[in-house]
Amino acid sequence: MFDNYKPENILKILVSNDDGIHSQGIYELVQELKKVGDVTVVAPSSEQSAVGHAITMKIPLRIKEVYRRGEFFGYAVDGTPADCVKIGMRNIIQDVPDVVISGINHGSNTAINIIYSGTVSAAREAAIMDIPAIAVSVTSHQVKNFSYAAKFAGNLAKLLIAKDLPKGTLLNVNVPDLPENEIKGVKLTKQGKSKWLETYEERIDPFGNKYFWLTGELNVTDTDDNMDHKAVLNNYVSVTPIHFDLTDYETYSEMQSWNISELDSVSKSSDN
């Protein structure tokens, strides 16, 4: 089934996303990446936006070859973005790629969005497997400008391979949806803390039954120009190194004085 995979060209690149294998963003990315390496696409068969780092455990995964514009494009998996990276390396290319790139996502993945993002999670799964990884998003759901983001991803991939990025770290990239000449530059950024103000809009279906649709808007509270969302608002490309270690080290140090180990004896004595 996987005889379309051709090993070794320049860089070995595994590409995935969360918008699905038929999205325009992944197509534009792959066309550009073919200029710098051998590309294998393993992406969800349907849109998987905001699924986070979910993986499929209790139902089987199926893989289908996908052709676009009359040519073999890649493999569609009826699972999540993290599933795609896992099965892509274990069962499709059966090899370790030089880099995994997830995207190009339609819509930004900054601030709190990073937690929910399937795009970021595909790259994070690669980082868990100690593979250099990049997540790429353009800051619009109706993207007009993919070209610069695709070229930037290719150049960043080459730079990433040449540098010593710590294992477990990935690069989260957000590109303003602007023509190249309107992008001011590139900023190394930190994840912002802006949060969504969410509401569930109540609606009525044709049978008179209530249902609810999630909506809301991002409440931008970050003022530091070196925060990811603020950077893209100022028309800069944002590049944020992130990792999957969620430990709050500052609080960990502060909690040493809590004598939390004493709770064991307190809890056991309370049973008597």
ChimeraX attribute file (.defattr): number of C-alpha atoms within 10 A of each C-alpha:
attribute: neighborCount
match mode: 1-to-1
recipient: residues
	/A:1	8
	/A:2	13
	/A:3	7
	/A:4	13
	/A:5	15
	/A:6	12
	/A:7	13
	/A:8	12
	/A:9	12
	/A:10	13
	/A:11	20
	/A:12	22
	/A:13	25
	/A:14	27
	/A:15	31
	/A:16	33
	/A:17	36
	/A:18	32
	/A:19	25
	/A:20	25
	/A:21	26
	/A:22	18
	/A:23	17
	/A:24	16
	/A:25	25
	/A:26	27
	/A:27	19
	/A:28	17
	/A:29	26
	/A:30	26
	/A:31	13
	/A:32	19
	/A:33	23
	/A:34	17
	/A:35	13
	/A:36	17
	/A:37	20
	/A:38	19
	/A:39	27
	/A:40	25
	/A:41	29
	/A:42	32
	/A:43	35
	/A:44	26
	/A:45	23
	/A:46	17
	/A:47	20
	/A:48	20
	/A:49	18
	/A:50	18
	/A:51	18
	/A:52	21
	/A:53	20
	/A:54	16
	/A:55	14
	/A:56	12
	/A:57	9
	/A:58	6
	/A:59	7
	/A:60	8
	/A:61	14
	/A:62	11
	/A:63	20
	/A:64	14
	/A:65	15
	/A:66	17
	/A:67	12
	/A:68	11
	/A:69	6
	/A:70	7
	/A:71	8
	/A:72	12
	/A:73	20
	/A:74	23
	/A:75	25
	/A:76	22
	/A:77	24
	/A:78	21
	/A:79	24
	/A:80	30
	/A:81	36
	/A:82	29
	/A:83	23
	/A:84	31
	/A:85	30
	/A:86	18
	/A:87	17
	/A:88	25
	/A:89	17
	/A:90	12
	/A:91	10
	/A:92	21
	/A:93	20
	/A:94	10
	/A:95	12
	/A:96	16
	/A:97	22
	/A:98	18
	/A:99	22
	/A:100	28
	/A:101	32
	/A:102	32
	/A:103	34
	/A:104	32
	/A:105	31
	/A:106	24
	/A:107	18
	/A:108	24
	/A:109	27
	/A:110	29
	/A:111	21
	/A:112	16
	/A:113	20
	/A:114	19
	/A:115	15
	/A:116	16
	/A:117	24
	/A:118	31
	/A:119	34
	/A:120	35
	/A:121	28
	/A:122	32
	/A:123	33
	/A:124	31
	/A:125	23
	/A:126	27
	/A:127	24
	/A:128	16
	/A:129	16
	/A:130	16
	/A:131	22
	/A:132	26
	/A:133	33
	/A:134	30
	/A:135	30
	/A:136	31
	/A:137	30
	/A:138	29
	/A:139	22
	/A:140	16
	/A:141	12
	/A:142	10
	/A:143	16
	/A:144	11
	/A:145	18
	/A:146	25
	/A:147	16
	/A:148	20
	/A:149	27
	/A:150	26
	/A:151	17
	/A:152	18
	/A:153	23
	/A:154	21
	/A:155	14
	/A:156	16
	/A:157	25
	/A:158	15
	/A:159	11
	/A:160	18
	/A:161	14
	/A:162	9
	/A:163	9
	/A:164	9
	/A:165	15
	/A:166	13
	/A:167	15
	/A:168	19
	/A:169	23
	/A:170	30
	/A:171	26
	/A:172	28
	/A:173	30
	/A:174	28
	/A:175	30
	/A:176	28
	/A:177	27
	/A:178	19
	/A:179	12
	/A:180	14
	/A:181	8
	/A:182	11
	/A:183	17
	/A:184	14
	/A:185	13
	/A:186	17
	/A:187	18
	/A:188	16
	/A:189	21
	/A:190	21
	/A:191	23
	/A:192	24
	/A:193	18
	/A:194	20
	/A:195	16
	/A:196	15
	/A:197	11
	/A:198	12
	/A:199	12
	/A:200	11
	/A:201	11
	/A:202	10
	/A:203	11
	/A:204	10
	/A:205	9
	/A:206	6
	/A:207	6
	/A:208	8
	/A:209	8
	/A:210	10
	/A:211	11
	/A:212	12
	/A:213	10
	/A:214	9
	/A:215	11
	/A:216	12
	/A:217	10
	/A:218	13
	/A:219	12
	/A:220	15
	/A:221	12
	/A:222	18
	/A:223	13
	/A:224	13
	/A:225	17
	/A:226	19
	/A:227	23
	/A:228	30
	/A:229	30
	/A:230	23
	/A:231	29
	/A:232	25
	/A:233	14
	/A:234	13
	/A:235	17
	/A:236	22
	/A:237	27
	/A:238	29
	/A:239	26
	/A:240	24
	/A:241	16
	/A:242	17
	/A:243	16
	/A:244	13
	/A:245	8
	/A:246	6
	/A:247	8
	/A:248	8
	/A:249	9
	/A:250	8
	/A:251	9
	/A:252	10
	/A:253	9
	/A:254	9
	/A:255	11
	/A:256	10
	/A:257	8
	/A:258	9
	/A:259	8
	/A:260	9
	/A:261	9
	/A:262	9
	/A:263	11
	/A:264	9
	/A:265	9
	/A:266	10
	/A:267	10
	/A:268	9
	/A:269	9
	/A:270	7
	/A:271	6
	/A:272	5
